[in-house]
Amino acid sequence: MSKGLKVSLVTVAIALMGMTAMATAPVIGNIPSPIVGGGDTTTPANEFVYPDAINLNAYVSDDGGVENIVWSYEVTGTQIYSINGNDPIDSGSEDPTDPAAVSKDLNTVRNGEQDPDGTALSKITVRNVNLSPLGGTYVDPGSTTGILSSETQVVTLYASDGSTYSQTEIMVYTDNEGPDRLSVEGGGEPVYDMDYTSGAPGYTSTSLNSATVTVGGNGICIEVAAANVNVGQWISPYPMFEMQGNSVYRVRANVNGSQTTPGLVPLWDVIIQNFDGNTGLSGANAYIADYYFLDNEGGANAVGPSVGLTGIDLYFVPLPALLPSWNDPSTGAWTTANDGRNDVQMIFRVLDADATAGYGGELDVGQVCISTIMIDRFDLLTAVTEGDTVMDLALNQTNYRGEDLLGETAFDWGTAGELTFGPSDGNYELEITSVQPGDGDHLGVGGSGAADDDFPIVWEDDTIYMVEMDVSAPTAADEVDPNDVIQVGMGGPSWECFMLNMVTRGDSTMHNIGLPKSGAAQTYVTFFNGHAASLSAQSDFVRLAPRVLMLNSEPLAFNGQTQNTADMTIHGITVKKVTIQ
């Protein structure tokens, strides 16, 4: 190749680089979602305006400098929000590259909108024009508090450098009687937000023996002494928020405690259930999840000033959330007929036992508190990204064991990799049946012995695990009188952090809709956040496993059915690491 040709090619390359640079669009980062409050300490009641909400230029970069970026926005459907007093553009007829040409650039505050800092883009002002129109009369949204689903809107933001533009979408929310704020990083749709250090309105509490329940600067607290069986609990109002189908909810709480010595923090748990404890509608208790934290093996998941956790992230989804029967538009969980029973209540408990429990609870003493809690919603079908599969064992007697913990169950290990089981004498009376990996040849809490076959998953810090179990009723007749309760859980041999997610028969309107049907296999799904891996010196104990339990009891007598006759088939159990965002 001649020198002249080389020079020419270099010249062309430089020219192309210049052209590329000129055409490079602004790069927009992850912009938090504004939550427009009303009635908080900064705005009058029903004034749904978030002044100086967010600096857009803090979330964009451009080779020409962010000071030259011109912003605009667009909405789909009926406009709910305005930004800086400007109307949204119509990208079909108006150019996002030059929104100033139609007086719709966010760089200018218009129509008398609030601009406390006097710099339009340093902090944009977001207004709900449905409830607080500019120059109009404020609208009272009524008694429903929290995030108003009817006032949620997708807003498209455009960032232009004068020659080209980029775009991104954010969600904008309205929180009736809540504060103005921005969504947490990586958050979903906020549905509940409570700071217990300022009180716990609508919450009730109970205590047993020496347990004391208080609310104050540390939040909602439960304190127990070392002696006796001491139980305290805080119960939220029902409903905490309005549940939606095809959703997974993150319960993010800040926690604190008084105990400074690992091994002495009381056992505590958080329950999420569709049960109105204020009315006693026990039959409506169709889905429940229980998340436990036990101070054991060094206290990785204990709560206190010098031990363990300061915050928790629990991921809740009704176990049958993916079942066609659960989502049936006529008879499923989310029908109008079930609106009074398909939401949730939270219970926070401390469970202080005596020596008979066998885990050292007789030594536990101190206070455990939840100071704040925020719950946000993610789309179950789109927000869950699957990573590595960490357990997918063939369903046979080499890899699994079926056990009668109470009563008698007949197990039929099929040749096609499935397990069918049912009552050995024709009906369940009082029965607890367990299916889990391994041979059970290990010792439990604080013990020794190999546990890697019983707990085949390596426990990793701050990792979300998704457990899926494929099930069916062998025949149509087996749909009619199924197990009273099916549980799918996850935890380790030291039980420091474990979860149980359950579905029951439900009441008359939710009756059996979450239990297995005949035909093709249906998938139960649940999520377990491992928080902090065990500090156990035994590597076999730094492991996890799923566990399946079936409970049957005549005293439960769902809908008058006192005996349970159905068989059930498990087709497979898998565990995957996932991200949810």
VENGI-V798352 format. One record per backbone hydrogen bond with DSSP energy under -1.0 kcal/mol. NH is the residue of the N-H (numbers start at 0). CO is the residue of the C=O. If there is no record, write none. Layout:
BEGIN
<<NH CO> <NH CO>>
END
This chain:
BEGIN
<<5 1> <6 2> <7 3> <8 4> <9 5> <10 6> <11 7> <12 8> <13 9> <14 10> <15 11> <16 12> <17 13> <18 14> <19 15> <20 16> <21 17> <22 18> <26 60> <28 58> <30 28> <34 180> <35 172> <37 174> <38 43> <46 43> <47 45> <48 46> <49 125> <52 123> <57 54> <58 55> <60 26> <64 61> <67 64> <68 65> <69 159> <71 157> <73 155> <81 126> <83 124> <85 82> <88 72> <92 89> <93 89> <97 94> <100 97> <101 98> <102 99> <103 98> <105 70> <107 104> <109 83> <112 109> <117 114> <122 118> <123 53> <125 49> <126 81> <127 47> <128 79> <129 79> <131 127> <135 132> <138 130> <145 175> <147 173> <150 147> <151 148> <152 171> <154 169> <155 73> <156 167> <157 71> <158 165> <159 69> <160 163> <165 158> <167 156> <169 154> <171 152> <172 33> <174 35> <175 145> <177 174> <180 34> <182 32> <186 183> <188 376> <190 374> <191 374> <193 372> <195 370> <197 194> <198 195> <202 199> <203 234> <205 232> <207 230> <210 207> <211 222> <213 220> <215 218> <218 215> <219 369> <220 213> <221 367> <222 211> <223 365> <229 351> <231 349> <232 205> <233 347> <234 203> <235 345> <239 343> <247 377> <248 315> <249 375> <250 313> <251 373> <252 311> <253 371> <254 309> <255 368> <257 366> <263 260> <267 292> <268 348> <269 290> <270 346> <271 288> <272 344> <273 286> <274 272> <276 274> <278 275> <279 275> <280 275> <281 279> <283 280> <284 281> <285 283> <287 501> <288 271> <289 499> <290 269> <291 497> <292 267> <293 495> <298 295> <301 298> <308 301> <311 252> <313 250> <315 248> <320 317> <322 319> <326 322> <331 327> <332 325> <334 331> <337 334> <338 335> <340 337> <341 337> <344 272> <346 270> <347 233> <348 268> <349 231> <350 266> <351 229> <356 353> <357 354> <362 359> <364 263> <365 223> <367 221> <368 255> <369 219> <370 253> <372 193> <373 251> <374 191> <375 249> <376 188> <377 247> <379 245> <382 378> <384 578> <386 576> <389 574> <390 574> <395 393> <399 395> <400 435> <402 433> <404 431> <405 431> <409 421> <411 419> <413 417> <418 569> <419 411> <420 567> <421 409> <423 407> <425 422> <427 563> <430 551> <431 405> <432 549> <433 402> <434 547> <435 400> <437 398> <441 439> <446 443> <454 450> <456 543> <458 541> <461 530> <464 527> <465 575> <466 525> <467 573> <468 523> <469 571> <470 521> <471 568> <472 516> <478 475> <484 550> <485 502> <486 548> <487 500> <488 546> <489 498> <490 544> <494 491> <497 291> <498 489> <499 289> <500 487> <501 287> <502 485> <503 285> <511 504> <512 509> <514 511> <521 470> <523 468> <524 318> <525 466> <527 464> <529 462> <540 537> <541 538> <542 540> <543 456> <544 490> <546 488> <547 434> <548 486> <549 432> <550 484> <551 430> <553 428> <555 552> <559 556> <560 557> <563 427> <565 480> <567 420> <568 471> <569 418> <570 469> <573 467> <574 390> <575 465> <576 387> <577 463> <578 384> <580 382>>
END
